[in-house]
Amino acid sequence: LAEELRQREAVAGAPVFVFIHGLQRFKKLRHEDDYDFAYGDAAAAPKPGAQFAELIAEGSGHGIHLLASVDTFNSVNRFMSRKALGEFEMRVLFQMSATDSSTLMDAPTASKLGRHRALYLQDEQERPEKFRPYGLPTDEWLTAACDALRARLTLQTEPVGG
């Protein structure tokens, strides 16, 4: 993906959607501390955490869109800097502590959510929208949704599931 991002800086490409379910499971993607100085070979391969941070910051401007789920706010802090977190224009929050809610959305609203409730936040919206989330979609539904998106974008003529 980092190489794709570099190529797209010169030539635009079709939209790419990257889904990461359970970001906390990918330890190599943790962000580097701003004061982490690297000693040694300057030509060494880039670190995955630095590439991930670059993808968050620059990806959407080049058609690479990231959708990620994270289990706890502590994991969010481990994997993203505050600057990177600000790059996510849309967020879904479930019940959490007032402190975590205030950090993520500048209000303790998510701490007052009941079970089976969530908040949808979008940068342009004045207020978050409360909704009732559903279970994970089936593989068949995901295949049909991908096929519909491909057909709409005219990226592929044959369905993936076929």
DSSP file with accessible surface (Angstrom, degrees, kcal/mol):
  #  RESIDUE AA STRUCTURE BP1 BP2  ACC     N-H-->O    O-->H-N    N-H-->O    O-->H-N    TCO  KAPPA ALPHA  PHI   PSI    X-CA   Y-CA   Z-CA
    1    1 A L     >        0   0  101      0, 0.0     4,-2.4     0, 0.0     5,-0.1   0.000 360.0 360.0 360.0 -36.1    0.0    0.0    0.0
    2    2 A A  H  >  +     0   0   13      2,-0.2     4,-2.0     1,-0.2     5,-0.1   0.912 360.0  47.5 -64.3 -39.4    2.9    2.4    0.7
    3    3 A E  H  > S+     0   0  108      2,-0.2     4,-2.2     1,-0.2    -1,-0.2   0.909 110.2  52.4 -67.2 -40.2    4.3    1.7   -2.8
    4    4 A E  H  > S+     0   0   63      1,-0.2     4,-2.2     2,-0.2    -2,-0.2   0.912 107.8  52.4 -60.5 -41.1    0.8    2.3   -4.3
    5    5 A L  H  X S+     0   0    1     -4,-2.4     4,-1.0     1,-0.2    -1,-0.2   0.928 108.4  50.1 -61.8 -43.6    0.6    5.6   -2.4
    6    6 A R  H  X S+     0   0   91     -4,-2.0     4,-0.5     1,-0.2     3,-0.5   0.902 110.9  49.4 -62.9 -39.6    4.0    6.7   -3.9
    7    7 A Q  H >X S+     0   0  104     -4,-2.2     4,-2.2     1,-0.2     3,-1.1   0.891 107.5  54.9 -66.4 -37.1    2.8    5.7   -7.4
    8    8 A R  H 3< S+     0   0   15     -4,-2.2    -1,-0.2     1,-0.3    -2,-0.2   0.666  91.8  71.6 -73.7 -15.9   -0.4    7.7   -7.0
    9    9 A E  H 3< S+     0   0   99     -4,-1.0    -1,-0.3    -3,-0.5    -2,-0.2   0.820 112.2  30.3 -66.1 -26.8    1.5   10.8   -6.1
   10   10 A A  H << S+     0   0   90     -3,-1.1     2,-0.4    -4,-0.5    -2,-0.2   0.845 134.1  21.8 -96.1 -42.6    2.5   10.9   -9.7
   11   11 A V  S  < S-     0   0  108     -4,-2.2    -1,-0.3     0, 0.0     2,-0.0  -0.992  79.0-126.6-133.7 126.2   -0.5    9.3  -11.4
   12   12 A A        -     0   0   93     -2,-0.4     2,-0.2    -3,-0.1    51,-0.1  -0.328  29.8-169.2 -68.8 151.1   -4.1    9.0  -10.0
   13   13 A G        -     0   0   40     49,-0.4     3,-0.1     1,-0.1    -1,-0.1  -0.760  32.3 -68.9-131.6 179.0   -5.7    5.6   -9.8
   14   14 A A        -     0   0   43     -2,-0.2    -1,-0.1     1,-0.1   139,-0.0  -0.326  68.9 -82.4 -66.4 152.6   -9.0    4.0   -9.1
   15   15 A P        -     0   0   53      0, 0.0     2,-0.4     0, 0.0    49,-0.2  -0.273  43.8-159.0 -59.5 141.4  -10.3    4.3   -5.5
   16   16 A V  E     -a   64   0A  44     47,-3.1    49,-3.4    -3,-0.1     2,-0.5  -0.991   1.8-158.4-123.2 131.7   -8.9    1.6   -3.1
   17   17 A F  E     -a   65   0A  99     -2,-0.4     2,-0.5    47,-0.2    49,-0.2  -0.956   5.1-162.4-113.8 121.8  -10.7    0.8    0.1
   18   18 A V  E     -a   66   0A  22     47,-3.3    49,-3.0    -2,-0.5     2,-0.5  -0.916   3.5-163.0-106.7 121.3   -8.6   -0.9    2.9
   19   19 A F  E     -a   67   0A 151     -2,-0.5     2,-0.5    47,-0.2    49,-0.2  -0.923   7.8-177.4-106.4 124.3  -10.6   -2.6    5.6
   20   20 A I  E     -a   68   0A  25     47,-2.8    49,-2.5    -2,-0.5     2,-0.7  -0.944   5.7-168.3-122.0 106.4   -8.7   -3.4    8.9
   21   21 A H  S    S+     0   0  120     -2,-0.5    49,-0.1     1,-0.3     4,-0.1  -0.854  76.5   8.4 -96.5 115.0  -10.9   -5.3   11.3
   22   22 A G    >   -     0   0    4     -2,-0.7     3,-2.3    47,-0.5     4,-0.3   0.960  67.9-174.4  82.0  57.7   -9.2   -5.4   14.7
   23   23 A L  G >  S+     0   0    0     46,-3.0     3,-2.2    -3,-0.4     6,-0.2   0.828  77.4  72.4 -53.0 -32.1   -6.3   -3.0   14.2
   24   24 A Q  G 3  S+     0   0   37      1,-0.3    -1,-0.3    45,-0.3     3,-0.1   0.707  87.5  64.1 -61.2 -16.3   -5.0   -3.9   17.7
   25   25 A R  G <  S+     0   0  150     -3,-2.3     2,-1.0     1,-0.2    -1,-0.3   0.622  86.5  74.7 -82.5 -10.9   -4.0   -7.4   16.3
   26   26 A F    X   +     0   0   96     -3,-2.2     3,-2.2    -4,-0.3    -1,-0.2  -0.649  58.8 174.6-105.3  77.7   -1.4   -5.9   13.9
   27   27 A K  G >  S+     0   0  125     -2,-1.0     3,-1.6     1,-0.3    -1,-0.2   0.783  71.8  64.4 -58.1 -31.9    1.4   -4.9   16.3
   28   28 A K  G 3  S+     0   0  172      1,-0.3    21,-0.5    -3,-0.1    -1,-0.3   0.677  92.5  65.3 -69.1 -13.6    3.8   -3.8   13.6
   29   29 A L  G <  S+     0   0   39     -3,-2.2    -1,-0.3    -6,-0.2    -2,-0.2   0.423  71.6 126.8 -89.2   2.9    1.5   -1.0   12.6
   30   30 A R    <   -     0   0   95     -3,-1.6    49,-0.2    -4,-0.2    19,-0.1  -0.317  67.5-107.4 -60.4 142.4    1.9    0.8   15.9
   31   31 A H        -     0   0   59     47,-0.9     2,-0.2     1,-0.1    49,-0.1  -0.376  30.7-115.6 -74.3 150.2    2.9    4.4   15.5
   32   32 A E        -     0   0   63     47,-0.1     2,-0.1     1,-0.1    -1,-0.1  -0.578  31.2-105.2 -81.8 145.8    6.4    5.5   16.3
   33   33 A D    >   -     0   0  103     -2,-0.2     3,-2.1     1,-0.1    -1,-0.1  -0.443  26.0-124.5 -67.3 141.0    7.1    8.0   19.1
   34   34 A D  T 3  S+     0   0  134      1,-0.3    -1,-0.1    -2,-0.1    -2,-0.0   0.759 112.9  49.6 -59.4 -22.8    7.9   11.4   17.7
   35   35 A Y  T 3  S+     0   0  176      2,-0.1     2,-1.0     0, 0.0    -1,-0.3   0.201  78.4 119.6-102.8  16.1   11.1   11.3   19.8
   36   36 A D    <   -     0   0   80     -3,-2.1     2,-0.4     2,-0.0    -4,-0.0  -0.715  49.4-162.2 -84.5 104.1   12.2    7.8   18.5
   37   37 A F        -     0   0  141     -2,-1.0     2,-0.6     1,-0.0    -2,-0.1  -0.742   8.6-140.4 -91.8 132.9   15.5    8.4   16.8
   38   38 A A        -     0   0   86     -2,-0.4     2,-0.4     2,-0.1    -2,-0.0  -0.812  16.4-166.6 -95.7 125.5   16.7    5.8   14.5
   39   39 A Y        +     0   0  211     -2,-0.6     2,-0.3     2,-0.0     0, 0.0  -0.832  49.9  30.5-105.4 147.6   20.4    5.0   14.6
   40   40 A G  S    S+     0   0   74     -2,-0.4     2,-0.3     4,-0.0    -2,-0.1  -0.827 100.4  20.8 114.9-148.7   22.2    3.0   12.0
   41   41 A D    >   -     0   0  121     -2,-0.3     3,-1.2     1,-0.2    -2,-0.0  -0.412  49.8-161.9 -69.5 119.2   21.6    2.5    8.2
   42   42 A A  T 3  S+     0   0  106     -2,-0.3    -1,-0.2     1,-0.2    -4,-0.0   0.723  90.9  60.4 -71.1 -21.1   19.6    5.3    6.7
   43   43 A A  T 3  S+     0   0   87      2,-0.0    -1,-0.2     3,-0.0    -2,-0.1   0.323  78.3 127.2 -89.4   7.4   18.8    3.1    3.7
   44   44 A A  S <  S-     0   0   61     -3,-1.2     3,-0.1     1,-0.1    -4,-0.0  -0.221  74.9 -83.0 -62.7 155.9   17.1    0.5    5.9
   45   45 A A        -     0   0   85      1,-0.1    -1,-0.1     0, 0.0    -2,-0.0  -0.284  54.4 -99.1 -59.9 142.2   13.6   -0.6    4.9
   46   46 A P        -     0   0   79      0, 0.0    -1,-0.1     0, 0.0    -3,-0.0  -0.305  40.3-107.9 -62.3 148.6   10.8    1.8    6.2
   47   47 A K     >  -     0   0   96      1,-0.1     4,-2.2    -3,-0.1     3,-0.3  -0.550  18.3-127.9 -79.5 141.1    9.0    0.7    9.3
   48   48 A P  H  > S+     0   0   55      0, 0.0     4,-2.6     0, 0.0     5,-0.2   0.867 108.6  56.5 -57.4 -36.7    5.4   -0.5    8.9
   49   49 A G  H  > S+     0   0    0    -21,-0.5     4,-2.2     1,-0.2     5,-0.1   0.905 108.5  46.4 -62.6 -40.7    4.2    1.9   11.6
   50   50 A A  H  > S+     0   0   49     -3,-0.3     4,-2.1     2,-0.2    -1,-0.2   0.898 112.8  49.7 -68.6 -39.7    5.6    4.9    9.7
   51   51 A Q  H  X S+     0   0   56     -4,-2.2     4,-2.3     2,-0.2    -2,-0.2   0.898 110.2  51.0 -65.3 -38.7    4.2    3.6    6.4
   52   52 A F  H  X S+     0   0   10     -4,-2.6     4,-2.4     2,-0.2    -2,-0.2   0.923 109.0  50.6 -64.4 -42.8    0.8    3.2    8.1
   53   53 A A  H  X S+     0   0   38     -4,-2.2     4,-2.4     1,-0.2    -1,-0.2   0.902 110.8  49.3 -61.9 -39.4    0.9    6.7    9.5
   54   54 A E  H  X>S+     0   0   64     -4,-2.1     4,-3.1     2,-0.2     5,-0.5   0.905 109.1  52.6 -66.8 -38.9    1.7    8.0    6.0
   55   55 A L  H  X5S+     0   0   14     -4,-2.3     4,-1.9     1,-0.2     5,-0.4   0.912 110.4  48.2 -63.1 -40.0   -1.2    6.1    4.6
   56   56 A I  H  <5S+     0   0   13     -4,-2.4     4,-0.4     1,-0.2    -2,-0.2   0.942 118.1  40.3 -63.9 -46.0   -3.5    7.6    7.1
   57   57 A A  H  <5S+     0   0   28     -4,-2.4    -2,-0.2    -5,-0.2    -1,-0.2   0.890 133.0  18.2 -73.3 -39.9   -2.3   11.1    6.5
   58   58 A E  H  X5S+     0   0   94     -4,-3.1     4,-0.6    -5,-0.2     3,-0.4   0.628 100.8  86.6-109.7 -17.1   -2.0   11.1    2.7
   59   59 A G  T ><XS+     0   0    0     -4,-1.9     5,-2.7    -5,-0.5     3,-1.7   0.901  85.5  51.7 -58.7 -49.7   -4.0    8.1    1.5
   60   60 A S  G >45S+     0   0   60     -4,-0.4     3,-1.3    -5,-0.4    -1,-0.2   0.852 104.1  58.9 -63.2 -30.9   -7.5    9.7    1.1
   61   61 A G  G 345S+     0   0   68     -3,-0.4    -1,-0.3     1,-0.3    -2,-0.2   0.702 111.7  42.1 -68.3 -16.8   -6.1   12.5   -1.0
   62   62 A H  G <<5S-     0   0   58     -3,-1.7   -49,-0.4    -4,-0.6    -1,-0.3   0.116 127.2 -93.8-116.1  17.0   -4.8    9.9   -3.5
   63   63 A G  T < 5S+     0   0   16     -3,-1.3   -47,-3.1     1,-0.2     2,-0.7   0.630  86.9 123.8  85.4  12.9   -7.9    7.6   -3.5
   64   64 A I  E   < -a   16   0A   4     -5,-2.7     2,-0.4   -49,-0.2    -2,-0.2  -0.930  41.9-169.1-108.8 110.7   -6.8    5.2   -0.8
   65   65 A H  E     -a   17   0A  63    -49,-3.4   -47,-3.3    -2,-0.7     2,-0.5  -0.848   7.4-150.4-108.7 135.4   -9.4    5.1    1.9
   66   66 A L  E     -a   18   0A  30     -2,-0.4     2,-0.5   -49,-0.2   -47,-0.2  -0.887  12.7-177.3-111.1 128.8   -9.0    3.4    5.2
   67   67 A L  E     +a   19   0A  80    -49,-3.0   -47,-2.8    -2,-0.5     2,-0.4  -0.993  19.4 172.8-121.3 119.1  -11.8    1.8    7.3
   68   68 A A  E     -a   20   0A  37     -2,-0.5     2,-0.4   -49,-0.2   -47,-0.2  -0.973  23.7-154.9-133.3 143.8  -10.5    0.4   10.6
   69   69 A S        -     0   0   44    -49,-2.5   -46,-3.0    -2,-0.4   -47,-0.5  -0.931  13.3-172.0-113.8 143.2  -12.0   -1.0   13.8
   70   70 A V        -     0   0   42     -2,-0.4     3,-0.0   -48,-0.2     6,-0.0  -0.995  21.0-141.1-135.8 140.4  -10.2   -0.9   17.1
   71   71 A D  S    S+     0   0   95     -2,-0.4     2,-0.3     1,-0.1    -1,-0.1   0.879  77.7   9.6 -75.0 -38.2  -11.2   -2.6   20.3
   72   72 A T     >  -     0   0   66      1,-0.1     4,-1.6    24,-0.0     3,-0.2  -0.930  69.0-114.0-139.3 163.9  -10.4    0.0   23.0
   73   73 A F  H  > S+     0   0   20     -2,-0.3     4,-2.3     1,-0.2     5,-0.2   0.858 116.0  60.8 -66.6 -33.2   -9.3    3.7   23.2
   74   74 A N  H  > S+     0   0   96      1,-0.2     4,-1.6     2,-0.2    -1,-0.2   0.896 104.0  50.2 -59.9 -37.9   -6.0    2.5   24.6
   75   75 A S  H  > S+     0   0    4      2,-0.2     4,-1.9     1,-0.2    -1,-0.2   0.887 105.4  56.2 -67.7 -36.9   -5.4    0.6   21.4
   76   76 A V  H  X S+     0   0   16     -4,-1.6     4,-2.2     1,-0.2     3,-0.3   0.946 108.1  48.6 -57.2 -46.5   -6.3    3.8   19.4
   77   77 A N  H  < S+     0   0   68     -4,-2.3    -1,-0.2     1,-0.2    -2,-0.2   0.837 110.4  51.5 -63.7 -33.0   -3.5    5.6   21.3
   78   78 A R  H  < S+     0   0  110     -4,-1.6   -47,-0.9    -5,-0.2    -1,-0.2   0.825 119.2  34.4 -71.9 -32.3   -1.0    2.8   20.6
   79   79 A F  H  < S+     0   0    3     -4,-1.9     2,-0.4    -3,-0.3    -2,-0.2   0.632 118.9  41.0-101.3 -16.5   -1.6    2.7   16.9
   80   80 A M     <  -     0   0   12     -4,-2.2    -1,-0.2    -5,-0.2     2,-0.1  -0.996  66.7-134.9-138.6 139.7   -2.3    6.4   16.0
   81   81 A S     >  -     0   0   33     -2,-0.4     4,-2.5     1,-0.1     5,-0.2  -0.341  40.7-103.7 -75.1 167.6   -0.9    9.7   17.0
   82   82 A R  H  > S+     0   0  172      1,-0.2     4,-1.7     2,-0.2     5,-0.1   0.885 124.6  53.6 -62.0 -36.1   -3.4   12.5   17.8
   83   83 A K  H  > S+     0   0  155      2,-0.2     4,-0.5     1,-0.2    -1,-0.2   0.933 109.3  47.1 -63.6 -45.4   -2.7   14.0   14.4
   84   84 A A  H >4 S+     0   0    7      1,-0.2     3,-1.4     2,-0.2     4,-0.4   0.906 108.5  55.2 -64.3 -39.9   -3.4   10.7   12.6
   85   85 A L  H >< S+     0   0   18     -4,-2.5     3,-1.5     1,-0.3    -1,-0.2   0.887 101.3  59.3 -60.3 -36.0   -6.7   10.3   14.6
   86   86 A G  H 3< S+     0   0   42     -4,-1.7    -1,-0.3     1,-0.3    -2,-0.2   0.690  92.3  68.8 -66.6 -16.9   -7.8   13.7   13.4
   87   87 A E  T << S+     0   0   71     -3,-1.4     2,-1.0    -4,-0.5    -1,-0.3   0.685  76.7  91.5 -75.7 -17.6   -7.5   12.4    9.8
   88   88 A F    <   -     0   0   34     -3,-1.5    -1,-0.1    -4,-0.4   -21,-0.0  -0.693  54.8-177.3 -82.3 106.2  -10.5   10.1   10.3
   89   89 A E        +     0   0   98     -2,-1.0    34,-1.8     1,-0.1     2,-0.4   0.726  68.6  46.2 -78.2 -23.5  -13.5   12.2    9.2
   90   90 A M  E     +B  122   0B 106     32,-0.2     2,-0.3    33,-0.1    32,-0.2  -0.982  68.8 174.4-124.5 135.0  -16.1    9.6   10.1
   91   91 A R  E     -B  121   0B  51     30,-2.4    30,-3.2    -2,-0.4     2,-0.5  -0.985  21.8-153.4-139.8 148.6  -16.2    7.6   13.4
   92   92 A V  E     -B  120   0B  72     -2,-0.3     2,-0.4    28,-0.2    28,-0.2  -0.992  19.7-169.2-120.2 125.9  -18.5    5.2   15.1
   93   93 A L  E     -B  119   0B   7     26,-2.4    26,-2.7    -2,-0.5     2,-0.2  -0.948   5.3-166.2-118.7 137.3  -18.3    5.1   18.9
   94   94 A F        -     0   0  112     -2,-0.4    24,-0.1    24,-0.2    19,-0.1  -0.456  52.8 -49.0-104.0-176.0  -19.8    2.5   21.2
   95   95 A Q  S    S+     0   0  112     22,-0.4     2,-0.3    19,-0.2    16,-0.2  -0.285  75.0 146.5 -59.4 134.6  -20.2    2.8   25.0
   96   96 A M        -     0   0   46     14,-0.8    17,-0.2    12,-0.1   -24,-0.0  -0.924  50.7 -62.5-156.2 177.1  -17.0    3.9   26.7
   97   97 A S     >  -     0   0   57     -2,-0.3     4,-2.6     1,-0.1     5,-0.2  -0.247  46.0-114.9 -68.5 159.1  -15.8    6.0   29.6
   98   98 A A  H  > S+     0   0   43      1,-0.2     4,-2.6     2,-0.2     5,-0.2   0.875 116.5  52.9 -62.0 -37.2  -16.5    9.7   29.8
   99   99 A T  H  > S+     0   0  101      2,-0.2     4,-1.9     1,-0.2    -1,-0.2   0.941 110.9  44.8 -64.6 -47.3  -12.8   10.5   29.5
  100  100 A D  H  > S+     0   0   41      1,-0.2     4,-2.3     2,-0.2     5,-0.2   0.920 114.0  50.3 -63.3 -42.3  -12.4    8.4   26.3
  101  101 A S  H  X S+     0   0    0     -4,-2.6     4,-2.7     1,-0.2     6,-0.7   0.925 109.2  51.3 -61.5 -43.6  -15.5    9.8   24.8
  102  102 A S  H  X S+     0   0   45     -4,-2.6     4,-1.7     4,-0.2    -1,-0.2   0.875 111.0  48.7 -63.0 -35.7  -14.4   13.4   25.5
  103  103 A T  H  < S+     0   0   44     -4,-1.9    -1,-0.2    -5,-0.2    -2,-0.2   0.914 116.9  40.8 -70.3 -40.7  -11.1   12.7   23.9
  104  104 A L  H  < S+     0   0   19     -4,-2.3    -2,-0.2    -5,-0.2    -1,-0.2   0.785 137.6   9.7 -80.5 -28.7  -12.6   11.1   20.7
  105  105 A M  H  < S-     0   0   25     -4,-2.7    -3,-0.2     2,-0.3    -2,-0.2   0.270  95.4-112.1-139.0  14.1  -15.5   13.5   20.3
  106  106 A D  S  < S+     0   0  146     -4,-1.7    -4,-0.2    -5,-0.3    -3,-0.1   0.753  93.4  72.9  62.0  24.1  -15.1   16.5   22.6
  107  107 A A  S >  S-     0   0   28     -6,-0.7     3,-0.5    -9,-0.1    -2,-0.3  -0.953  81.5-125.4-160.9 149.7  -18.1   15.4   24.7
  108  108 A P  G >  S+     0   0   50      0, 0.0     3,-1.7     0, 0.0     4,-0.5   0.255  73.4 118.3 -82.4  17.8  -18.9   12.6   27.2
  109  109 A T  G >   +     0   0   52      1,-0.3     3,-1.6     2,-0.2     4,-0.2   0.837  65.8  58.8 -56.1 -40.0  -21.9   11.5   25.1
  110  110 A A  G X  S+     0   0    0     -3,-0.5     3,-1.0     1,-0.3   -14,-0.8   0.744  95.5  65.0 -66.8 -19.5  -20.6    8.0   24.3
  111  111 A S  G <  S+     0   0   34     -3,-1.7    -1,-0.3     1,-0.2    -2,-0.2   0.714  98.8  54.4 -74.3 -16.3  -20.4    7.2   28.0
  112  112 A K  G <  S+     0   0  159     -3,-1.6    -1,-0.2    -4,-0.5    -2,-0.2   0.382  82.5 115.3 -97.4   2.6  -24.2    7.5   28.2
  113  113 A L    <   -     0   0    3     -3,-1.0     2,-0.1    -4,-0.2     3,-0.1  -0.464  56.7-141.2 -73.2 144.8  -24.9    5.0   25.5
  114  114 A G    >   -     0   0   38      1,-0.2     3,-0.9    -2,-0.1   -19,-0.2  -0.306  41.2 -62.3 -90.2-177.1  -26.7    1.8   26.4
  115  115 A R  T 3  S+     0   0  194      1,-0.2    -1,-0.2    -2,-0.1     3,-0.1  -0.349 122.1  20.3 -63.9 149.0  -26.1   -1.7   25.1
  116  116 A H  T 3  S+     0   0  127      1,-0.2     2,-0.3    -3,-0.1    -1,-0.2   0.833 102.4 110.5  60.9  33.9  -26.6   -2.1   21.4
  117  117 A R    <   +     0   0   81     -3,-0.9   -22,-0.4    15,-0.2     2,-0.3  -0.976  40.0 175.8-133.0 152.9  -26.3    1.6   20.7
  118  118 A A  E     - C   0 131B   0     13,-2.5    13,-2.6    -2,-0.3     2,-0.4  -0.945  23.8-125.6-149.1 166.7  -23.6    3.6   18.9
  119  119 A L  E     -BC  93 130B   4    -26,-2.7   -26,-2.4    -2,-0.3     2,-0.5  -0.964  12.8-152.7-118.7 137.2  -22.9    7.1   17.8
  120  120 A Y  E     -BC  92 129B  58      9,-2.8     9,-2.6    -2,-0.4     2,-0.4  -0.944  16.8-170.5-108.1 123.6  -22.0    8.1   14.2
  121  121 A L  E     -B   91   0B  29    -30,-3.2   -30,-2.4    -2,-0.5     2,-0.4  -0.937   8.9-179.9-116.7 137.9  -19.8   11.2   14.0
  122  122 A Q  E >   -B   90   0B  60     -2,-0.4     3,-1.4   -32,-0.2   -32,-0.2  -0.996  34.2-124.7-133.9 139.7  -18.9   13.1   10.8
  123  123 A D  T 3  S+     0   0   98    -34,-1.8    -1,-0.1    -2,-0.4   -33,-0.1   0.843 110.2  49.2 -52.9 -38.5  -16.7   16.2   10.8
  124  124 A E  T 3  S+     0   0  131    -35,-0.1    -1,-0.3    -3,-0.1     2,-0.2   0.685  92.5  95.5 -77.9 -17.8  -19.3   18.3    9.0
  125  125 A Q    <   -     0   0   66     -3,-1.4    -3,-0.1     1,-0.1     4,-0.0  -0.500  64.6-149.0 -77.1 144.9  -22.1   17.3   11.3
  126  126 A E  S    S+     0   0  192     -2,-0.2    -1,-0.1     1,-0.2    -5,-0.0   0.867  83.6  21.8 -76.4 -38.9  -23.0   19.5   14.2
  127  127 A R  S    S-     0   0  192     -6,-0.0    -1,-0.2     0, 0.0    -5,-0.1  -0.951  86.3-105.7-130.0 151.9  -24.2   16.6   16.4
  128  128 A P        -     0   0   40      0, 0.0     2,-0.5     0, 0.0    -7,-0.2  -0.354  32.4-126.0 -71.9 155.7  -23.5   12.9   16.5
  129  129 A E  E     -C  120   0B 106     -9,-2.6    -9,-2.8    -2,-0.0     2,-0.3  -0.906  16.6-141.7-106.2 124.4  -26.2   10.6   15.2
  130  130 A K  E     +C  119   0B 130     -2,-0.5     2,-0.3   -11,-0.2   -11,-0.2  -0.658  31.9 162.4 -84.3 137.9  -27.3    7.8   17.6
  131  131 A F  E     -C  118   0B  66    -13,-2.6   -13,-2.5    -2,-0.3    -2,-0.0  -0.957  42.0-113.1-148.8 169.0  -28.1    4.4   15.9
  132  132 A R        -     0   0  139     -2,-0.3   -15,-0.2   -15,-0.2   -16,-0.0  -0.917  36.9-142.8-107.0 108.8  -28.6    0.7   16.6
  133  133 A P        -     0   0   35      0, 0.0     2,-0.2     0, 0.0     0, 0.0  -0.316  11.0-143.0 -72.1 157.8  -25.8   -1.3   15.0
  134  134 A Y        -     0   0  207      1,-0.2   -18,-0.0    -2,-0.0     0, 0.0  -0.620  27.4 -82.2-111.3 173.7  -26.4   -4.6   13.4
  135  135 A G        -     0   0   69     -2,-0.2    -1,-0.2     1,-0.2     0, 0.0  -0.114  62.4 -71.4 -69.1 171.8  -24.3   -7.8   13.3
  136  136 A L        -     0   0  147      1,-0.1    -1,-0.2     0, 0.0     2,-0.0  -0.360  57.3-110.1 -64.0 140.9  -21.5   -8.4   10.8
  137  137 A P        -     0   0   58      0, 0.0    -1,-0.1     0, 0.0     2,-0.0  -0.338  34.6-102.8 -70.7 158.1  -22.8   -9.0    7.2
  138  138 A T     >  -     0   0   79      1,-0.1     4,-2.3    -2,-0.0     5,-0.2  -0.296  29.1-109.2 -74.2 164.4  -22.5  -12.4    5.6
  139  139 A D  H  > S+     0   0  121      1,-0.2     4,-2.4     2,-0.2     5,-0.2   0.875 120.0  55.5 -61.1 -37.1  -19.9  -13.3    3.0
  140  140 A E  H  > S+     0   0  139      2,-0.2     4,-2.4     1,-0.2    -1,-0.2   0.908 107.9  47.7 -63.2 -42.9  -22.6  -13.4    0.4
  141  141 A W  H  > S+     0   0  151      2,-0.2     4,-2.7     1,-0.2    -2,-0.2   0.923 111.4  50.5 -65.1 -42.4  -23.7   -9.8    1.2
  142  142 A L  H  X S+     0   0   76     -4,-2.3     4,-2.6     2,-0.2    -2,-0.2   0.909 110.8  49.4 -61.5 -42.6  -20.1   -8.5    1.2
  143  143 A T  H  X S+     0   0   48     -4,-2.4     4,-2.6     2,-0.2    17,-0.3   0.935 112.3  47.6 -62.1 -44.7  -19.5  -10.1   -2.2
  144  144 A A  H  X S+     0   0   57     -4,-2.4     4,-2.4     2,-0.2    -2,-0.2   0.908 112.2  49.8 -64.2 -40.2  -22.7   -8.6   -3.6
  145  145 A A  H  X S+     0   0   29     -4,-2.7     4,-2.4     2,-0.2    -2,-0.2   0.920 111.7  48.1 -64.9 -42.5  -21.8   -5.2   -2.2
  146  146 A C  H  X S+     0   0   53     -4,-2.6     4,-2.7     2,-0.2    -2,-0.2   0.914 111.6  50.4 -63.4 -42.8  -18.3   -5.3   -3.7
  147  147 A D  H  X S+     0   0   35     -4,-2.6     4,-2.5     1,-0.2    -2,-0.2   0.910 110.3  49.7 -61.2 -42.5  -19.7   -6.4   -7.0
  148  148 A A  H  X S+     0   0   62     -4,-2.4     4,-2.3     2,-0.2    -2,-0.2   0.912 111.7  48.2 -64.2 -41.0  -22.2   -3.5   -6.9
  149  149 A L  H  X S+     0   0   87     -4,-2.4     4,-2.3     2,-0.2    -2,-0.2   0.920 112.0  49.2 -64.8 -43.4  -19.4   -1.0   -6.1
  150  150 A R  H  X>S+     0   0   77     -4,-2.7     5,-2.0     1,-0.2     4,-0.7   0.916 112.1  48.4 -61.8 -43.2  -17.2   -2.3   -8.9
  151  151 A A  H  <5S+     0   0   64     -4,-2.5     3,-0.5     1,-0.2    -1,-0.2   0.903 111.4  50.4 -63.9 -39.4  -20.1   -2.1  -11.4
  152  152 A R  H  <5S+     0   0  210     -4,-2.3    -1,-0.2     1,-0.2    -2,-0.2   0.875 116.9  39.7 -66.3 -37.4  -20.9    1.4  -10.3
  153  153 A L  H  <5S-     0   0   68     -4,-2.3    -1,-0.2    -5,-0.2    -2,-0.2   0.471 105.1-132.3 -88.3  -3.8  -17.2    2.5  -10.7
  154  154 A T  T  <5 +     0   0  123     -4,-0.7    -3,-0.2    -3,-0.5     3,-0.1   0.866  65.2 132.4  51.2  44.0  -16.9    0.4  -13.9
  155  155 A L  S   <S+     0   0   87     -5,-2.0     2,-0.3     1,-0.3    -4,-0.1   0.765  71.2  17.1 -89.7 -30.5  -13.7   -1.1  -12.6
  156  156 A Q        -     0   0   79     -6,-0.6    -1,-0.3    -9,-0.1    -2,-0.2  -0.996  55.2-159.3-146.0 138.9  -14.5   -4.7  -13.3
  157  157 A T  S    S+     0   0  142     -2,-0.3    -1,-0.1    -3,-0.1    -6,-0.0   0.781  77.7  65.4 -91.2 -25.9  -17.1   -6.3  -15.6
  158  158 A E  S    S-     0   0  143      1,-0.0     2,-0.0     4,-0.0    -8,-0.0  -0.786  87.8-114.8-100.1 139.2  -17.2   -9.7  -14.0
  159  159 A P    >   -     0   0   73      0, 0.0     3,-0.5     0, 0.0   -15,-0.1  -0.363  15.5-134.2 -68.7 147.6  -18.5  -10.3  -10.4
  160  160 A V  T 3  S+     0   0   79    -17,-0.3   -16,-0.1     1,-0.2   -17,-0.1   0.890 103.9  53.5 -66.6 -41.9  -16.0  -11.5   -7.9
  161  161 A G  T 3         0   0   57    -18,-0.2    -1,-0.2   -21,-0.1   -17,-0.1   0.616 360.0 360.0 -72.9  -8.6  -18.3  -14.1   -6.4
  162  162 A G    <         0   0   98     -3,-0.5    -4,-0.0     0, 0.0     0, 0.0   0.049 360.0 360.0 -92.4 360.0  -19.0  -15.7   -9.9
